Amino acid sequence: VAHEVSNLSYEDGLRMLAEEDFVKGRAVMRRLAPLNMASKTPQGNAKAHLWVAQDLLAGKPFNFLSVCPLEAAGGKRLTSPVQLAKGDLTARCQRHLESAIALDPELVDATVLLAEVLLAQSRRNEAIEVMHQSIAARAQIELSIALANLLAYAGDDLGLEETSWHALATLGREVTGGKRGDLGVRMDYILYALVLKQNDLAESAVGKFERDFGEGDEGKEMVKSLQVSQWYFK
């Protein structure tokens, strides 16, 4: 099998899986998603890393950050609907997802699943930081709804507040200085204000964002997305 799949692409792997040739399809994905213990530099195909992580987690009800937390948790006790114990399987899933994000930072599904994997280990604040990093790096405002849902789950609220105030102060200096024109940093500043429930500050920042970036169809769409996010956080 290893010989037969040695030159096949990610698309070939998807085709084999669609044809229910799971042995060869899975072998293609695992070949394209190596975890090199000797190197810290991620290697391979980002989508294959995501596929392998999803395969390792198969049968568990992930994708819950896209759902209202009360519905996902099944009651008022807002804990992760999935629980993962620390161990080799969890560590491998996490490394595959981290590799996927490093290789393709725009792979939003990998960011959301990594946040869910961290939350499932009772590491909510680390999951929130993963979201912020992707938003700041790639202006991925589409992550804001998952971020808001993530905040609803139980975690170290005092620790989150302390780190969020520090981040907000740092970003505040950046958005009035050298990074005023950086879309991702501006969005992340607004979202930190919303995390801290500083709604007036967030509203003012959205207004400034609209003045700076609200021209044209793309700019108007970004402003609309931020306004929707602001409403959803409230």
N, C-alpha and C positions, 0 to 999 in steps of 0.2 A: 504494500500500500504506500509506504514512504517513497519508494521509487516512482510509482505511478503518479503521485501528486507533486513531485519535486519541482515541476515547472509550471504548475497551475496558478492562476490568479485568484484574487478575491471573488471576482465575478464568476469564475469557474466553480469555486466553492459554493457560492449561492445557488448556482444552477444544479449542482449535485444534490444539495439539500432539498431543493424544490422537487427534484426527481426522487426523493426519499433514499438517496444513496448516502446515508448518514455517516458511515464509517469513513468513506473517502472525503466527504464534505467536511467533516469535523477535523480530519487529518490536515486538509488544506488550511483551515483556519488556525490550527495550532502551529503549523509551520510558519504562517505569516505573522504570528503573534508571539515571538520568543521573549522570554524573561531571562536576560543574560545576567547571571549573578555576579559576573566579574566586571561588569560595566554599569555605571549609573545612567548612561545615555540610553534612552528608550530606542528600540529598534523595531522595524517591521511596519505593518499596515495598521493604522489607527482603528479602522472599522473592524478589522479582524480581532484586535484586542477587545473591543467592545463586545463583539459576538461571543468570544470565549468567556468573558465575564458573565454575560447573560446566560450562557449555556451552563456554567458552573452554578448559577443561582436559579436554574430552572425549577419550576414548581412552587416557588415562593412568591407571594403577592406583592411584587415590587411595582413601580410606577405609581406609588400612592401619593407622591407629592403633587401630582396633577389633580388630585381629588380633595375636596373640602375635608379638613382634618377630622371633624366630627363623624363624617361618613366613613373615612378610611380607618379610623380607630375603633369604630363600632360602638362608641359611647362617649361619655364625658371625660373619661380618664385618657388624656391625650398622650399616650405612649406609642412608640412605633408599632405598627401592625406586624412587623417582621422583627425577629430577634436573632442576632448572629453572635455565636460564641467566638472568642478569640481562638485562632488556630490557623493551620496551614491553608485551609480552603478559603477562609475569609481574607487572609493576607494575600493570597494569589489573586483573588477577585479585585482587591484594592489596587494591587500593583498593575494589573491589566488595565484598569480604568485610569490610573494615573498615567500610564504609558499612552493610552489613547488620547488623553487630553494634551499631553506634551507634544505628541506627533501631529495632532489636529485640534488646536484650541477652539475651533468653531464647532466641534462635535458636541452640541448641547446635550444630547441624550446621555453621553458619558459623564458629563458634569453632574447632571441630575441623579443618575444612578450611583455615582460615587458619594454624593451627599446622602442618599438613602442608605447606602451600606454603612456609612459612618454613624448615622442616626440609629441604625439597627444595633450598633455596638454601644449605644448611650454616649455618643460623642457629637452631640448636636452642635456645639459651638464650632467645632472643627468643620462640620458640614456647612455651616453658615459662612465660614471663612473661604471655603472652596467656591461657594457661589459668588462671593464678593470678588475674588481674584479673577474669575472668568468674566464677570461683568466689567470690571475695570480694564482688563486686558483687551477685550473684544467688543465692548459696548453691547453686550448681549442682554438687552432689556427684557427679552422674552423669558429670562430666568427669574424675573421679579415675582411672578405669581408663585412659583415653586418656593422662592425665598420666604414670601409671606406665609405660606402654608407651613414651612419648616419652623418658623418662629413660634407657631402655636403649640408645638410639642414640648414636653417637659425637658428641662435642662438647667444648666447653671446660669440663672438670670443675672445674678450679680456680676459674675465673670464676663458675661456678654455685654452688660452695660458698661463696665470699665473699659474693655477693649474697644467697644464701639465709640465711646466718647473720645478716646485717644485717636482712633482712625478718623473721626469726623473733624477733630481739630487739625490733624495733619492735612487732610484733604482740603479743609477750608483755606489753608495757606496756599495750597497748590492751585485751587480753582480761581484764586484772585491773583495768582502769579504766573509762573511759566507754563502751567498746564491748563490755562483757561480755555484753550482751543481743543483740548482732548475730550472727545465725546465720552469715552469710557469712564474717565475720572469724574466728569461732571455728573454722569448718571449714578455712579457709585456714591458720590456725595449725597445726592438726593435720597438714595435708598438707605444710607446710614441714618439720615435724619428721620426717615420713616420707621426704621428699626427702633430708634430711640423715642418714637412717638412725638417728635418735634414737628407737628403738622404745619404750624405757621412757617417755620423755617423751610420745610420741604416745599410748601406752596410758593414761597418767595423764590426759591432756587429753581423751581419749574418755570416761573415767569421769566427769570433771567435766561434760562436755557432756551425758552421760546424766542426771546429777543436775539440771542446769539446764533441759533441754529434753525429757527422755524421757517426759513424761506424754502420754497419749492415743495414738491409732493413728498419727497423723502423726509425733509425736515418736519413737515406738518405731521407725518405719520409717527415720527419719533416722539414728538410732543404729545400726540394723542395717546401713545402707549404709556408715557410717563404719567399722564393724567389718570388713565385707567388704573395703573399700578397704585397711584396715590389713593384713589377711591377704594381699591381692594384692600390695601393695608388698613385703612380706617375701618 
